[in-house]
Amino acid sequence: MVASKNMPPLPKNFGKVFWNNQFKVKIELPSIRKFGNLKGKTAIVTGANTGLGFESARQLLELGLSHLVVAVRSISKGKDAAAKLRDANSTATIDVWALDMESYESIQAFVRKCDIELSRIDYTILNAGLSAMAFNTVPPTGHEKTIQVNHLSPCLLTILLLPILKAKARAIGGSPVRITVVNSVTAHLCKFPNRNQRPLLPSFDDTKITPWDPEERYGVSKLLSQLFLVELAEHVNSDDVVINMVDPGLTKGTSLSRDAKGVIGVAAKAFFALAGRPVDRGAATYVDALLGHGKESHGCFLMNTEISPLATFFYTDDGEMATKQVWEETLKELSFAHAEEISGSMK
């Protein structure tokens, strides 16, 4: 099986890719026949109170999952979601834990709780994300919110979980544990005009350096995540932890574009209604990435339940330089949590 990084890039005519993804491909819903029974297994799903996170959690429970951790910013909304999720599996334990992806402190506290309170962690879906329509920074970090929530914070959460997942996996034996990080094919479409800015990451925090464009910013946040996670996978032994990324496709019925208002909001809603996949089909891509692929998917990008190419930018000379820059600057940003030391210990 060819890894994403070794594949030829996507065709230049993205219209054909989009048409195929949204109107020709049929995503199969998960079943015990296909993936087996998850009795005895534990999963964490971030942003599981709504949309794709909620539906993927529900599908895991239908497969017999014994323990689910619903990781959400709002405990009250998480509890409401948990009450509905129990209909999918009345015997499962469902915990609701606080996790705010705008707060490094919240992420660190969540990971400590995982280490102390969970005897095993088999599966993790990092789904929480946003597509902001207006420029805002996160006060504790000073970073633009989309870059913070879609790139920096998931990177911190992934890195901090790695040694815990490794230790728990080795304690119980068996196959490697899985982390699936939600990504997007929109990484293929961003222009990334500030690619040569040094330092790079702070350039997203200043609209004088990098003008605000909500569609561009969402795509580039996913591109940064791709570049970092492909490199991170090189530092992680896939016998312990398998890390992959998944594009759920354009999906209707989610809260991703919740900030869109007025004419833009109406247009977005109409477009999603026309071209979007149902939520259960989008969520099925999460479950497939988690359960349907083994070590061959380590460091890979999955689209339509298949290992697929990364963003075209990755394969260019600029992409090679940017990967190195994103890796180094992200680790520096997360140095307070000893991110570089942790990643270096995972081989």
N, C-alpha and C positions, 0 to 999 in steps of 0.2 A: 504494500500500500504506500503510495507516494504522499509525503507530508505536504501540508499547505505551502510551506516556504519553498518547496522544490517544484511546485506546479507552474505552468505558464499562466500569466495573468488573465483576468477576465477579458472578454471581447471589448473593443472600444465602443461598440454600439450597445450602450447599456439598456436601451429600450427593449431589445430582444431578451436580455436577461430579466428585466422587470416583468415583461409579458409572460415569460416562461414561469417565473416564480409565482406570480399572482393568479394566473389564469389557466395554466396547463398542469402544474405539479399538484398532485393530490397527497396531502400528508395523512398518513395512517395514524389513527388513534392508538395509544398504548394498550397492551393487553398482557395478562399473565402468561398467555400462550407464547407471546413473543419475548417478553423480558423476564419471566419467572415471577415467583412470589417474593415480596420484600418483607415477609414476616421476620422480625428480629432486627431489622435494619433501622438506622436513625438518619434523618435528613434535616438539613437547615435550608430554609428558603428565605432570602431577604426580600422585602417588599411584597410579602405574601398576603397582604390584606385586600388586594384588588387586582383586577386585570390578569395578565399573564402569570404573575407570581402566585396569585390565588388559585388559578386554574391548574398550574403545574403541581402545586401542593396537593390539590384535590386528586389529581390523576395518580400521584405517588401513593396517596392513601388508598385509592381504589385498587392499587396493586398489592395491598397488604402491608404497607409500611407500618411499623410498630410505634415509632416515636418521631414526631415532627416538631421542629422549633420554628415558629413563625417569628421572624426578626423584623420588627417594624419601628417606625419613629413614634407612632401614636399607640400606646398600650390599649386605649379604649377601642380604637378601630381594629386593632389586632384581636382583641377578645371577641368583637362582633364577628370577625372573619372566622375565628376558631370555632365559634358556635355553629356556623354554617358548614365548616369543614368536617365537623364530627358526623354529619350525615353520610359522608363518604366512607367512614370507617369508625364505628362506634367503640371498638375495642382499643384504638390507638391512643397513645398519650400525646396530647397537643399542648405544648408550652408556648407562651407569648413572651418574648424577651425584647427589651428596648434596644434599638440600634438606629442611631442618627448618623447618616452618611455625610453630614456637614460637620461632624465633630470627631476629631481624632481621639479625644478622651472617651467618647461613647464607644468607638470601635475597640479601643484597648480594653475597656470594661467588659464588653461583650465577649471578646476572646478569652479573657480570664474566666468568665462564667462558663464558657464552653469547656475549658480545660478542667475546671473543678467539678462541674455538675454532670457532664456527659461521659459515660463509660466508653462510648464508641461514637464515631461520626463516619458514616459510610458515604454520604452524598451531600454536596453543598451546591446550591444554585444562587449565584450572585446576580439578582435580577433588579434590585433597586436602582433607579436611574431617573433622569429627567431630560426634557427638551424645553429649555427656558426660552421664552419669547422676548424677554428684556434682559439687559445687562445688569447683573448684580454680583457683588462679591460676598464671600462668607466671612463675617467679622473675625472669628478666631484665627483664620489662616490668611486672610487677605486675598485669596484666590477667587477668580471668577467661578460662579456656582456650577456651571455645567462641567468645567474641567475638574473641579473638586469632586463632584458627586459621581461623575462617569469615569474618571480616570484615577485621580490621586487616592481617593478613599477606598475604592475597590482594590487598588494595588496594596495599600496598607493592610486591609482585611485579609487578602489572599496570603501575603507574606507572613503575617502573624499567625495565621491558621496552620501554615505548612508544618512546623515542627510538632504541633499538637496532633495533627492528622497522622503524621508519620509515626509518632509514638503510640497512638491508640491503634493504628492499623497493625503495627508489629506485635502489639500485646494480644490482639485477637486472632492474628494470622489471616490467611486468605488473600483475596485479590486486592490490588491497590485501591485506595479511596479516590473519589472523584470530586473535582471542582469544575463546574461549568460556569463560565462568566458570560453574561449576555452581551452581545456585541451587535453590529449592524453592517449591512452591505453599504450603507451610506458613507462608510469610511472610504469607499471606492470613489465617491463623487466629490469629496471636498477638495478645495483648491490649495489650501494650506499656504497662504501667501507669506506668512511670517516664518517659514521653515528655516531661514538662514539667520534669524535673530539669535543673538547670544548675550545673556542666557535666554533660552527658549521659553520655558514655562512661564516666567513672569511677564512675557510679552502678551500673553492672553489676558492679563489683568489690567491692561491699559488700552482703552479704545483709540488713543492717539497713535499707538503703535500698530494695533490690530483692530481695524474697524469692526463694529458689532454686526454680525449677520447670524440670526438664530439657526437657520438651516446649516450653514457652514460650520457653526460652532458645535452643533450636535455631531455632525459627521467627523469633524477633526478630533472631538473627544473620544470617539470610538477608534479612530486611527491611532491616536496616542496609546490607547489601551492595547490595541493589536501589537504595535511595535514593542511595547514593554513586555507583554505576556509571552510573545514568541521567544524573547531573550530569556525571560525568567524560566521558561520550560527547559532551556539548555542547562540551567543550574539545578534542576530538580530531577531526582531519580524516579522514573516512571514506574519502577517496581513498588514505590511507596505511595506516590500521589500522581494522578493523571490530571493535568490541567488542559481544558479545551475551551473554545469560544463558540457561541452559537448565534446565528441570525434567525429570529423567528419569522421574518418576512413582515411586510406591512399588515398589521392586524387591527381590525376594528373592535371597538368595545373596550379599549384600554384608556388609561388616564395620562398617557404619555404627552399628549398635546393639550393638557388641561388648561394651560396658561393662554392658549390662543383665544382671542376675543374678537367681537365684531365681524366684519366681512371675512377676515382671515380665518376666524373660528368656524364660520359657516362653511367656507370653502374646504377647510381641512376635514370637517365632519362629513361633507358630501363625498370627498375623494376617498376617505377611509371606507365609507359605506359602499362605494362602488367597487373599489379595487382590493379592499382589505380582506384578509383571511378571518374566519371566525376565531374567537379566542381559544376554543378548545384545540383547533388545528395549530395555531401559533404555539400554544403551550406544549403541544405534543413534540415540537422540535426540541424543547428543553429536555424533556424526558428521554427522548431518543439520544441526545448528546450525552446525557448522564449515564444511561443504561445500555445503549445500543452500540457503543464504541469503546474499545479497549485502549491499550497502550499505543496503538497505531495513531490515535487521535491526539496524542500529547503535543501541546503547542500548536494545535491546528484550529482552523476556522471551519465551522460546519454550516452549510446552507442547504435547505431542502433535504435534511437528514444525511447529507453526504459531505465528506471532507472536500473542501473547495479552496480556491486560491484566496490569498490575502488581498488587501487593497493593492491596486496596481502600483501605487507609490512605493510600496515595500521593495519592489524588484528593481528600482532605479538606483543610480549612484547617490542621488539626494536621499533616497530612502535608507540606504546603508548608513549614511552619515547621521541622519535623523534618529535612527534606531539607537545608535551609540549615544547620542545626545540625550534622548528621552530616558534611556536606561540610567545614565549617570546622574542626570538632574533629578529624576524621580527618587532614586536612592538617597541623594543628598537631602531632598525635601523630607524624606522619611527617616533620616539618620537618628532623630530623637528616639525612635523605636528600634534602632539597631537593625534596620532592614538589610543593609549590605551583609552584615555578619550572618544573619539568619539565612539569606539566600545562598551564601557561600557554604553553609553547613548542610545543604540538602542533597548533595551528591552521595 
